[in-house]
Amino acid sequence: MGFHTFDVDRAAELERPDRYRWVSAEELIGPLAAAGADVVADLGSGTGFYTDDLAPHVETVYGVDLQPEMHDRYREKGVPENVELVASDVADLPFADGELDGAVSTMTYHEFASDAAVAELARVVRSGGPLVTFDWTADGDGAQGPPTDERFAADDAVAALEAAGFEVDSASTRTETFAVVARAP
């Protein structure tokens, strides 16, 4: 399951406004705002579609992506002043313990999901800080997003997060996606 990366040659697709039908900016921003998160990471930020939505609401956003080419595309579009681009694997983040007030992942959990990555998130997100995760669900029909055999179910994500010490506040399965909001240990 999982562990592929989005094809850089298709990066323009990441800028389509119809992405909001799968996860809205408000769904990402809400848990961060409620927690008073000022320093956050967008995991698998790609071309910055959702990073741009987060930027006006926080002090600093780290746009984390494994593919430096995605950052190149984001720079072409224009990066807000409070966004810092970080080329990194989620399993090996360049942040100090508890440095982040929160983190979000939009349709990228299936790309990095591993015990090592979830443990790394538990390390870098401050205690009680939110981790807001939306991804394509294994329970979907696969008409959108990656093939279902590359996806996880909400229960899989919840189990992985809880095993790393996260406290899950909410988890739901929608038509093609799941949503999990958890707090770091």
JOJO-V956079 format. One record per residue. N is the residue number from 1. RES is the residue in one letter. PHI is phi in degrees with one decimal (none if undefined). Layout:
BEGIN
n:N res:RES phi:PHI
n:N res:RES phi:PHI
END
This chain:
BEGIN
n:1 res:M phi:none
n:2 res:G phi:64.2
n:3 res:F phi:70.9
n:4 res:H phi:-101.6
n:5 res:T phi:-117.8
n:6 res:F phi:-70.4
n:7 res:D phi:-66.0
n:8 res:V phi:-58.1
n:9 res:D phi:-65.1
n:10 res:R phi:-105.9
n:11 res:A phi:-55.8
n:12 res:A phi:-58.9
n:13 res:E phi:-64.4
n:14 res:L phi:-73.2
n:15 res:E phi:-100.5
n:16 res:R phi:-74.3
n:17 res:P phi:-59.6
n:18 res:D phi:-68.4
n:19 res:R phi:-62.6
n:20 res:Y phi:-64.3
n:21 res:R phi:-70.1
n:22 res:W phi:-93.6
n:23 res:V phi:-157.1
n:24 res:S phi:-89.9
n:25 res:A phi:-59.9
n:26 res:E phi:-62.1
n:27 res:E phi:-64.6
n:28 res:L phi:-77.8
n:29 res:I phi:-71.8
n:30 res:G phi:-51.1
n:31 res:P phi:-64.6
n:32 res:L phi:-67.8
n:33 res:A phi:-63.7
n:34 res:A phi:-61.5
n:35 res:A phi:-91.5
n:36 res:G phi:65.9
n:37 res:A phi:-74.5
n:38 res:D phi:-105.7
n:39 res:V phi:-121.7
n:40 res:V phi:-131.6
n:41 res:A phi:-119.2
n:42 res:D phi:-103.4
n:43 res:L phi:-83.7
n:44 res:G phi:75.4
n:45 res:S phi:-67.8
n:46 res:G phi:56.2
n:47 res:T phi:-87.3
n:48 res:G phi:87.0
n:49 res:F phi:-52.8
n:50 res:Y phi:-82.8
n:51 res:T phi:-58.2
n:52 res:D phi:-61.5
n:53 res:D phi:-71.6
n:54 res:L phi:-74.0
n:55 res:A phi:-51.1
n:56 res:P phi:-68.1
n:57 res:H phi:-106.0
n:58 res:V phi:-136.3
n:59 res:E phi:-77.1
n:60 res:T phi:-140.3
n:61 res:V phi:-119.4
n:62 res:Y phi:-94.0
n:63 res:G phi:-86.7
n:64 res:V phi:-97.1
n:65 res:D phi:-145.9
n:66 res:L phi:-70.0
n:67 res:Q phi:-103.6
n:68 res:P phi:-56.4
n:69 res:E phi:-62.4
n:70 res:M phi:-66.1
n:71 res:H phi:-64.4
n:72 res:D phi:-59.7
n:73 res:R phi:-63.9
n:74 res:Y phi:-64.6
n:75 res:R phi:-61.1
n:76 res:E phi:-60.8
n:77 res:K phi:-74.6
n:78 res:G phi:114.0
n:79 res:V phi:-104.8
n:80 res:P phi:-57.3
n:81 res:E phi:-60.0
n:82 res:N phi:-93.2
n:83 res:V phi:-106.6
n:84 res:E phi:-113.0
n:85 res:L phi:-90.5
n:86 res:V phi:-128.6
n:87 res:A phi:-89.0
n:88 res:S phi:-162.4
n:89 res:D phi:-81.1
n:90 res:V phi:-62.5
n:91 res:A phi:-75.5
n:92 res:D phi:-147.7
n:93 res:L phi:-78.8
n:94 res:P phi:-88.6
n:95 res:F phi:-114.7
n:96 res:A phi:-73.4
n:97 res:D phi:-55.0
n:98 res:G phi:66.6
n:99 res:E phi:-67.9
n:100 res:L phi:-93.7
n:101 res:D phi:-79.4
n:102 res:G phi:-177.1
n:103 res:A phi:-150.9
n:104 res:V phi:-131.0
n:105 res:S phi:-140.2
n:106 res:T phi:-115.3
n:107 res:M phi:60.9
n:108 res:T phi:-128.7
n:109 res:Y phi:-54.0
n:110 res:H phi:-62.5
n:111 res:E phi:-83.4
n:112 res:F phi:-125.7
n:113 res:A phi:-54.8
n:114 res:S phi:-162.8
n:115 res:D phi:-59.2
n:116 res:A phi:-65.1
n:117 res:A phi:-67.5
n:118 res:V phi:-67.3
n:119 res:A phi:-63.7
n:120 res:E phi:-65.6
n:121 res:L phi:-65.1
n:122 res:A phi:-62.5
n:123 res:R phi:-74.8
n:124 res:V phi:-90.0
n:125 res:V phi:-90.0
n:126 res:R phi:-58.4
n:127 res:S phi:-55.2
n:128 res:G phi:86.2
n:129 res:G phi:-71.2
n:130 res:P phi:-79.0
n:131 res:L phi:-119.1
n:132 res:V phi:-107.7
n:133 res:T phi:-124.6
n:134 res:F phi:-122.1
n:135 res:D phi:-154.0
n:136 res:W phi:-68.7
n:137 res:T phi:-91.6
n:138 res:A phi:-65.4
n:139 res:D phi:-82.5
n:140 res:G phi:-78.2
n:141 res:D phi:-90.6
n:142 res:G phi:83.5
n:143 res:A phi:-65.4
n:144 res:Q phi:-123.0
n:145 res:G phi:74.7
n:146 res:P phi:-72.7
n:147 res:P phi:-57.4
n:148 res:T phi:-61.4
n:149 res:D phi:-74.8
n:150 res:E phi:-103.6
n:151 res:R phi:-106.7
n:152 res:F phi:-120.9
n:153 res:A phi:-88.7
n:154 res:A phi:-55.6
n:155 res:D phi:-61.6
n:156 res:D phi:-64.6
n:157 res:A phi:-65.0
n:158 res:V phi:-59.5
n:159 res:A phi:-60.2
n:160 res:A phi:-65.9
n:161 res:L phi:-66.6
n:162 res:E phi:-63.8
n:163 res:A phi:-63.2
n:164 res:A phi:-91.4
n:165 res:G phi:99.2
n:166 res:F phi:-67.2
n:167 res:E phi:-103.8
n:168 res:V phi:-84.3
n:169 res:D phi:-86.2
n:170 res:S phi:-157.0
n:171 res:A phi:-149.8
n:172 res:S phi:-148.2
n:173 res:T phi:-109.9
n:174 res:R phi:-112.1
n:175 res:T phi:-54.7
n:176 res:E phi:-120.5
n:177 res:T phi:-131.0
n:178 res:F phi:-126.3
n:179 res:A phi:-131.0
n:180 res:V phi:-134.1
n:181 res:V phi:-117.7
n:182 res:A phi:-134.0
n:183 res:R phi:-118.7
n:184 res:A phi:-67.0
n:185 res:P phi:-67.9
END
